[in-house]
Amino acid sequence: MLVEAFPAAQLRAWDLPHSSYADAEARPVRARIIAAIEHHQQIDIGAAERKEMLRSPDALDAVIATFAGRAAANRTLKLDKPPTWKTEGAIAVHA
């Protein structure tokens, strides 16, 4: 299975900031996103991983993208698949 993920789409689905969180001065926004992921997904993020996600929006995106894979594998997609998904694919967003 190949899963296409868009972290901004996932953040928007979770009603979290989904734009401008990659700016250098957006560290507080990334901190809010990380806290929300921990709370709503009931996971603990280690200190080293938290530090890296605060430093790098790419690291945060990598973590967020895993939820698309999880949603596709567990069939817990937030959005219905379009009729053309078998030939054109679809964006996976975790519920």
C-alpha positions in Angstrom: 0.0 0.0 0.0 1.3 3.5 -0.9 -0.2 6.3 1.2 -0.1 9.9 0.2 -0.2 12.3 3.2 -0.4 16.1 3.4 0.4 17.2 7.0 -1.4 20.5 6.5 -4.6 18.7 5.5 -4.3 16.4 8.6 -3.8 19.4 10.9 -6.8 21.2 9.3 -8.9 18.0 9.9 -7.9 18.1 13.5 -8.8 21.9 13.7 -5.1 22.7 14.4 -3.0 25.5 12.9 -2.2 24.2 9.4 -0.4 27.2 7.8 2.6 29.2 8.9 3.8 26.6 11.4 7.0 26.2 9.5 8.3 29.7 10.0 11.3 30.1 12.3 9.2 32.2 14.7 6.4 29.6 14.8 7.9 27.4 17.5 5.0 28.2 19.9 2.6 27.1 17.2 4.5 23.8 16.8 4.5 23.4 20.5 0.7 23.7 20.5 0.4 21.2 17.7 2.7 18.7 19.5 0.6 19.0 22.7 -2.6 18.5 20.8 -1.2 15.3 19.1 -0.2 13.9 22.4 -3.5 14.7 24.0 -5.9 13.6 21.2 -3.9 10.6 20.0 -3.0 9.6 23.5 0.7 9.2 22.8 3.8 10.3 24.7 6.4 12.1 22.7 9.9 11.8 24.1 12.0 14.8 25.0 14.5 14.3 22.2 11.8 13.9 19.6 9.8 16.9 21.0 13.0 19.0 20.8 13.5 18.0 17.2 9.9 18.7 16.2 10.1 22.1 17.8 13.3 22.9 16.0 12.3 21.5 12.6 8.9 21.7 11.0 10.0 18.8 8.7 10.4 16.5 11.7 6.9 17.5 12.9 5.5 16.9 9.4 7.1 13.4 9.4 5.2 12.5 12.6 2.0 14.0 11.4 2.3 12.0 8.1 2.4 8.7 10.0 -1.2 9.2 10.9 -2.3 9.1 7.3 -0.6 5.7 7.0 -2.3 4.6 10.1 -5.7 5.7 8.9 -5.2 4.0 5.6 -4.1 0.7 7.2 -6.8 0.7 9.8 -9.5 2.0 7.5 -10.2 5.0 9.8 -10.2 7.7 7.1 -11.9 10.9 7.9 -13.0 11.5 4.3 -14.7 9.1 1.9 -12.6 7.9 -0.9 -13.5 9.4 -4.3 -14.8 7.1 -6.9 -11.6 7.3 -8.9 -9.3 6.4 -5.9 -8.2 3.1 -7.5 -6.7 4.8 -10.5 -5.9 8.3 -9.2 -5.4 7.7 -5.5 -6.7 9.8 -2.6 -5.3 11.8 0.2 -5.4 9.9 3.5 -6.6 11.9 6.5 -6.9 10.3 10.0 -10.2 10.8 11.7 
